[in-house]
Structure formats: C-alpha cells, structure tokens
Amino acid sequence: MEKTYGISVRSVLDMEVLKGAKLFAGRGGLDRIVTSMNVMVETPDIVKWVSPGDLLVTTAYSIRDDVKRLASLVPVLNAHGVVGLGIKPKEFIPEMPREVIEAANALSFPIFEIPAELSFSKIITPVLTTILNNQAQVLMDIYDLQKSLTATMLSGGNLQAITQTLHNRYGNSVAIYNEFFSSYVISAAFSRRDAIYRQMENCVRGSGMNDLAADFSNTLSRRERCMVDGKECTKITVPIYSDKKLYGYIFMWEDNREITSVDLAVIEASTSLIALDMIKKISIFEMENNHKVSFLDDLLVNDDLSQRRALANAEYFDFDIEAVHQVAVVQVCNTNNSLSLSNGALYKMNNSIVRVLRRLSRNAACKLLFVNKCDNIVLVFENKLRSTDLCKQEVTQFMETLCGVLRGDSLLEFICIGVGRAYREAADLWKSLAEAKRAASCGPIDREHALCYEDLGVYRFLSYENLQPELLSFYTETLKVLVDYDREHDSELVHTLSLYFKCNGNLKRLAEELGVHYNTVAYRIQRIKELAGVSFDNSDQLLNLQIALKIHGIHKTR
C-alpha cells in the first residue's frame, strides 16, 4: 500500500525547490515511487540503513577520495530498493564519472544534482509532507468507502448493492464474482450492461475463472487490456481474500475514468468487508445444506417413520411429493495412477463439483435438489409431468453436460457417477439411491460417462454388495493368475483376452486390433489356456473368464 501514497522521483524533481536540477543518469526510473528519504553523510556503508522506497541524498563526502566507488555502490543500492540518489557534486565531486553514469543508466537508477546552496531539510520536508498528505488522503478514502459499504451491508444490502456502491463511487462498470457459488453480479451504465454481462458469462461458462485462480498465487491486483463491445479498455482484477482464502474477485473496467493507484489501494483495502458478506452467505448455505442432508437421509431410506418425517417437511424444501423423481450419486474414486486424496483435497474437489452443479442447475430442464455429503454428492431430479421416460431423458441430457464440464476441468478422472431408476412414488426413492450407488461402484469400467443402473446389464448382479466376497473369490480362482503374470512379465494377456471376446474369437481380427502378428496372438491365447487351465472349446469356462474380466474391470482401480 505504501506505493499508493508515495511520490515519484519525477514529481520530486518537479518541486519548486529543485526546479532546474540536473539529471545525471537513470531517466528510465523517474516513475519509481519515493516513500521515505535517507541521508548518506560520513559512511559509504549506508546499505545497512536503507529501506525499499528510500530516496537517498548525499554530499558524497564519504567517497570524495574514490568517487568511482559510487559505480559499484549504485547496483547495491538498487538491489536494496533505493529509488534514486541526489548528490551535491560541486563540493566534493568536480565531475560525475562516466562509469557511474553508465551503471545508473543500465539500471534506470536516477541520479540527480542538488544545488550546493540547498540544505537537505529543504528537500526532505516538502517530500515527506507530500507523502504524509497522500497517506492521510488514502486513509480517509478507505474510511469513506468502508463506511459506505458497511452502511450498505447493515441495511441488508447484498453483493448487488455493494457492486452498485462501487459503480456509483468510481463511475466504471463493476462486477463481483463469488467463487463459492460460481455466481456474479454486475453494475454498469445501461448502454454497457449487455457487453459486461456477455464478458462475465463467457468467463464463468468457460475455463476463465479456473485459469484466473491458477494465475493468482498472491493477493496482488492486476491490470489487463480487453475488448468490451468492440472497444478496447483496461480491466482491473482485484482478488477477494480473507485469512489467506480466496472468496472471489472484483472486476472493474476503466470505461468511464482511470483508476489511480490510490483508488486501487482503497478498493483493495475494502475487500475484507466484501469477503465478510460472502462468508455470511456461505455459512447460511452450509446450514441449509445440513438441513437438506437430514431431509434426504430420512427420505432416501427404507424406513416408514423416517420417510413420513421427511415428507412432512417436503414443502419446506420445495419437494413435490406427486412428481417423478430420480436419484444420482457423484463420488470420488481412487485410481491406480493417483494418490489417495487428503481430506482437504477431497473437500476442495467436492466444492468444485458443487459449483459446477449449481451453475448447470440454473438452466436444467428438470428441477434438481442436491447435497454435498463430503464423501459423495447426492442429486435428486424432479419431473412434475410424472413421466419416467421424460425424467430419464432430462437426467441423461444433464449428465452428459455435467460430464463434459467436469472433463474440461480435469475432474472426471477422479470421480464415478451412478444414476438410479426413476420412480413415481417418493416412498420408493431409497431404491433409486441404492441403484445409483451400485452404478457408481461400477464407475471404473467407464469413467467418461455417468452409468445408469438400468443399462448395466450383468453388472447389476456384479455390483451387488453382499456378493462381493464371493465374486472376489471367483475372480481369484479364474483370472488372477493372468493378472499376476502380466504384472510380473509386463505382458498383455488380460488385455488380449478381453479383446478376444470383443472380436468374437476371430484371431485374425484380434491381431489387427492389437497391431501384432497372427502368430503372436495365437501364442498368447495358448499361454492363457495353459495358465488359466481352461479350454476355449468349453462354453462354461469361457463364460467364467468373461465374468471374471467384468469383476476385474470393476475392482482394478479401487
């Protein structure tokens, strides 16, 4: 924030007291910001006492016997953040050495002349007075804006009202994005509103916000040129942090007036208040989510008393008892090539998925109620037309869109999505939840799409929880020997066997699929027969291998 109330070296040289002062070197650094002043009197070891933002003044007495030492001192001062050097050269330095000028120009480090008759106090006093006045003005502006925002919030104003306050103060188009809810509000002149809306929509619906979060590794604001309705202007992005946690962004377009560094400091200082408003809404949301979790826990269980308790509160959650409903489950699954997720990573991933769901649900064809249960996310779809076919169609379309977005966000590879069947009676929804969980447990066989229970085929039986011990035993007795052989010998017998069934036992076609010689395929098939102890002429043994492959497909990434 110091830079916002400092004064540039250029402004120092423009002061009346220094009118006509000669600039020896470092013209490229005249916009460096002075935040304090220091004096080098008798010791050249001044670097111990300087601070970033210092403007150093000296008579050069300490280096009078070796003026060229200044050439090596300039890089050291520059590295310590000193913004420039004022020298009274005529008293002890008859002429500024060429080496000093070259060193200063190379670093854009301003070195200027101070008239011999001018005391340091006559320079220091007006510079520090200007800095203090600027600081006081910034603090007053911060107080004024925070007072306005506080009044807005205390009167029940939301983010829209806060955005309007910023728009009224600066006259520029403003948007505030809430990271948790993936939502935004805008305030702009009527003629620019559509253009700002389109730009925010493109950013939110695309990968713009994810890219932005990746770019912001600290709390610093940034400026960038952008096009708004065919016109180029500067967009300022201010991250909203609280306790080192990112809650969103303020976007301001300089489409009416320039935002000075002082203005920007005032806006940045007010982000903590905006974060408080967001935290309040997040707390309310999480309390509502807890109530929804309790509601769905009671609704989606095979217990008459719990269901009656849930249905008695259905109106509170805008749940239509008479509609058709369908349940889906999104759960995080470990993969062979990924580490187990920590609680923090799991929470962050679930929140990312919830943000996507919240955004997509706004335009979904069917009504959606969902809750985040940390280890999974439960979704309940509602179709008021009481058509199970239409409900399934709408849910399928939603899931295709959801998978596409999660794939683009690199989240789909970590999750499994299962969809239960649609039911006309709310009392039967526990069945849909059980089916959705069983479908999700088959996720490893197809991580690219949501799996619908009624489309699982034989996997309906293979996903039955009570059968898992027996299925694993069956797999161990039939296929595990091939899996172990592949691991130990880096071979592809299991993959070859899987393709064998897809090619209906046609070895020529199998060789083409694998891209190997026919004899190689024949050798692998013979090796499979020997290791597994089966005959491919025995249909029962072949069926056993096919079932074992499907069991392997479900369990290999667990």
DRENMI-469529 format. One record per residue (C-alpha): residue in one letter; x, y, z. Coordinates in pm, whole numbers, plus 50000, padded with zeros to 5 digits. Example, Ala and Ser with C-alpha at 12.3 -4.5 7.8 and 13.67 -1.06 7.14 Angstrom:
# DRENMI-469529
a512304955050780/s513674989450714/
# end
This chain:
# DRENMI-469529
m500005000050000/e502985023450054/k503315029649681/t499835044349672/y500755073549899/g504335077849781/i505565103249530/s507515096249210/v511125107349162/r509835127648868/s507455146449099/v510305153149343/l512365168749065/d509335189548959/m509085205449303/e509825242649310/v512805237749537/l514525215449277/k513495234048962/g516345232448714/a518185204348896/k520315184348654/l519595147448598/f522895129048554/a521555094148476/g518695069548512/r515925087848324/g514075054748277/g513505052348653/l511845085948712/d508505069048784/r509925050049079/i507955057449395/v509555075149690/t508055065050025/s510795078650255/m514105097450249/n517545090050391/v520885107850412/m524345093350345/v526745115250541/e530065100850655/t529965063450583/p529705046850242/d528255016050420/i524825031950401/v523194999750272/k522804987950632/w520425016550699/v518365019850381/s514845006650318/p512884999649998/g511385032049869/d514155054050010/l515355084249813/l518945089049922/v520675123049938/t524385129049998/t527245154049975/a529465124949856/y531895133650137/s532415096850229/i533605088149877/r535435120349795/d538785102249769/d537455074649542/v534425087349352/k534455057149118/r533355035849416/l529915050449351/a529715029049034/s529814997349246/l527525012649511/v524705020149263/p523794983049194/v523844975849569/l521525004949648/n519244994749361/a519094958849490/h518054971749834/g515114990749684/v516575025749693/v514735045349422/g517275072349346/l520225093149461/g520565131149494/i524135144449511/k525735178149581/p528515172449328/k530375205549319/e531615204049674/f533475170949663/i532925157349310/p534175180449036/e532735158048765/m530375127848762/p532465097648648/r531405080548326/e531375046448500/v528765059048749/i526525072848473/e526715040348276/a525915019048584/a522915041048671/n521575041748314/a521855003848288/l519635000148595/s517385030548527/f518555043248867/p518035081148882/i520995102248997/f520405139749007/e522125171449117/i521215190449434/p522235227049422/a525155233549659/e523345261549843/l520285239749914/s520095222750255/f518795187250273/s515995197750505/k514505220050234/i514145189050015/i513185163650279/t510455184850439/p508255190350130/v508755154350008/l507775138750341/t504905163650379/t503535153150040/i503885116250131/l502115121350465/n499335141250299/n498885113850040/q498815087850316/a496195107350508/q494075110850193/v494285073550121/l493245065450477/m490345089850453/d489235074450122/i489475039450268/y487435050250569/d484855067050347/l484415036550118/q484335011950407/k481785033950582/s479595033050268/l479984995350230/t479284989350598/a476115010550579/t475044990750271/m475604957350446/l473974967950773/s470884978850584/g470604943650442/g472314950850112/n473674921349915/l476534918249667/q474424936149407/a474104966349638/i477854965349713/t478594964449340/q476284994149288/t478135013249562/l481455008149381/h479885017849048/n478415049649195/r481745059249352/y484005053749050/g481575055448758/n483095024648592/s481464991248512/v481884967248804/a481304930148859/i481824909149171/y482304871649132/n481584847549418/e483974818049389/f481994795149621/f478684798949439/s480164803949089/s477884834249059/y478354870948983/v476584904348992/i477244934548772/s476594971748787/a477154992748477/a475685020348269/f472655008248074/s474505010847740/r477344988147864/r475374963248072/d474864937347798/a478524938147697/i479714933448057/y477164905648106/r478414887147795/q482014890147906/m481244876248252/e479144847948106/n481974837947872/c484414838248162/v482194818348400/r480924792848148/g484374787148001/s487564779648192/g488264816348261/m487694815148636/n489794783648679/d492614799448479/l492304831048686/a492544811849015/a495664794148887/d497254827548791/f496634844149129/s499254829749362/n499084860549588/t496744888749681/l498034913749424/s495674930149179/r496394931948810/r495514951848501/e494984938348151/r493694951147821/c490434936147699/m487684942047446/v484224952547565/d481594955547294/g484274960547030/k486134987247226/e489464982347399/c489794992247764/t491654982548078/k490134956748314/i491304956048675/t491004923448869/v491124925249248/p491124891749434/i488954889849747/y490874872350024/s490184865850391/d492554846250611/k494544836250300/k491464820350142/l490194832249804/y486484840549801/g486134857849466/y487094887949258/i486164923949192/f486324932848822/m486374969248722/w486574981948365/e488045016448309/d485255025648067/n484485058948232/r487655070648408/e491125058748502/i491565041248836/t494615055949007/s496935036849235/v495265054549527/d491805043349405/l493075007849369/a494515007849721/v491165019449857/i489324991449671/e491844965249785/a491514976450148/s487744971550127/t487824935450003/s487824922050359/l484334936750410/i483114920950087/a484644887750198/l482634890150521/d479414892550320/m480434861950118/i481384842450432/k477964850250580/k476204836550271/i478434805650269/s477574799050635/i473864802050558/f474274778650260/e476114752750466/m473394753550733/e470784748750461/n472864720550314/n472934703350654/h469134705850672/k468864691650318/v471224663250414/s468934654350706/f465894656650480/l467354633750214/d468774609750472/d465234604950601/l463654604250255/l466094580050089/v465954552350344/n463744521650359/d462044531650682/d458404542850703/l458874565251008/s461874583650858/q460114587850524/r456994602050688/r459174626650879/a460844637350553/l457614640550356/a456124661950632/n458894687250559/a458804683150181/e457194717250122/y459994734750312/f462494720650060/d460164726949762/f459944689549706/d456864678849509/i455604645849652/e453434639649345/a456254643349088/v458504616548937/h461994615549091/q465324600149005/v468494598249218/a472124601149109/v475364598749308/v478734615149238/q481574600249439/v485344603449438/c487154571449336/n490854563849367/t492764553949056/n495894533249009/n497904563348899/s496744587449167/l497404590949536/s494644588449793/l493084622349840/s493544640250171/n490514654150349/g491444689050232/a491814678249871/l488554658549888/y486724688850030/k488164711349762/m487244686949482/n483704682649612/n483274720249632/s484474723549272/i481884697749162/v479164715149366/r479994748349197/v479564731748858/l476254715948966/r474984748949099/r475794766348771/l474294739348549/s471164735048759/r470074770648678/n469344761048317/a468494724248364/a465324710848203/c464394692948525/k464384705448881/l467394694849086/l467964691349461/f471484681349565/v473574679149882/n477284676349949/k477964648050195/c481784651250177/d482384615450061/n479764618849788/i477204642249636/v473594630849614/l471324645149344/v467544641749328/f465914651148995/e462234660448974/n459814658848681/k456384673348755/l454814657348445/r455024623148614/s456734607848312/t459534583648397/d460704583248033/l460874621248017/c462614622748353/k465234597748235/q465724617647913/e466224650348102/v468584634348352/t470614618248071/q471004652047898/f472034668548224/m474594641448296/e476124644547950/t476564681948007/l477924676348358/c480484650648239/g481584674047961/v482234702548205/l483984680248460/r486114665448182/g487164700448078/d488034708548441/s490124676348469/l487844663248744/l486084634748566/e489024610948600/f488734612148980/i485014605349013/c482364579248937/i478754588748862/g475844564948903/v472174570748818/g469274551048965/r465904544848802/a463034570048806/y460124563349045/r456644577649066/e456334572249442/a458564591849679/a458484562049916/d460414541849654/l463274566549614/w465504546949851/k465654521049573/s466874547349326/l469644557749570/a470744521549617/e470774516649240/a472744548649187/k475384537549439/r475664503549273/a476024520048932/a478684543649071/s480574513649211/c480904501848850/g482434535348754/p485904521148678/i484504503548369/d483654537448212/r484944569248374/e483954590748078/h480194588448135/a477564585548405/l476424549448443/c472674542848457/y471634512948666/e469064500548416/d471744499848143/l474294480048347/g473264445648223/v475174418448406/y476894444948619/r473624448148813/f474474414948974/l478224420248990/s477744452949182/y475544437049449/e477314444049777/n476514411149950/l478044391949659/q481424409649669/p483304383749881/e482104355149660/l482834374649340/l486374382549454/s486904346049536/f485604336449192/y487944361949029/t490904348649225/e490204313049109/t489824321848739/l491604353548625/k494054364548894/v496784341548763/l496764361048434/v496754394748611/d499734384348822/y501564370948516/d501064403848330/r502394423548627/e505474401948667/h506314398648297/d505004431948165/s502784412747921/e499234418547791/l497424385647837/v494404401048017/h494044428247752/t494374402047478/l491694380547642/s489334410047674/l489714418647305/y489324381847215/f485734382747338/k485064416247169/c486284401146842/n484044370746891/g487044347346896/n488274358346548/l492084356546584/k492784374546256/r490654403946360/l492204402746708/a495704405146559/e494614435946363/e493114451946673/l496324446046871/g498584455446581/v500664423846616/h501404393046403/y498834364746391/n501364340646541/t501834363846839/v498094362946907/a498004325046873/y500884322147121/r499164345047373/i495894325647353/q497754293047408/r499564308347706/i496214319947853/k494804284947821/e497824269847995/l497994294848283/a494234296348348/g493764259248291/v490804263648058/s489654250647724/f488224275747476/d486044247547345/n484204247147679/s481494274147676/d481104273548056/q484804280048109/l484724308347856/l481724323448037/n483644321348364/l486514340948210/q484124367448075/i482524371948415/a485944373448583/l487014400648337/k483994421348432/i484734416848803/h488304427548731/g487014458248544/i485074469648850/h487754463149111/k491024470848934/t491014507949026/r489624505149376/
# end
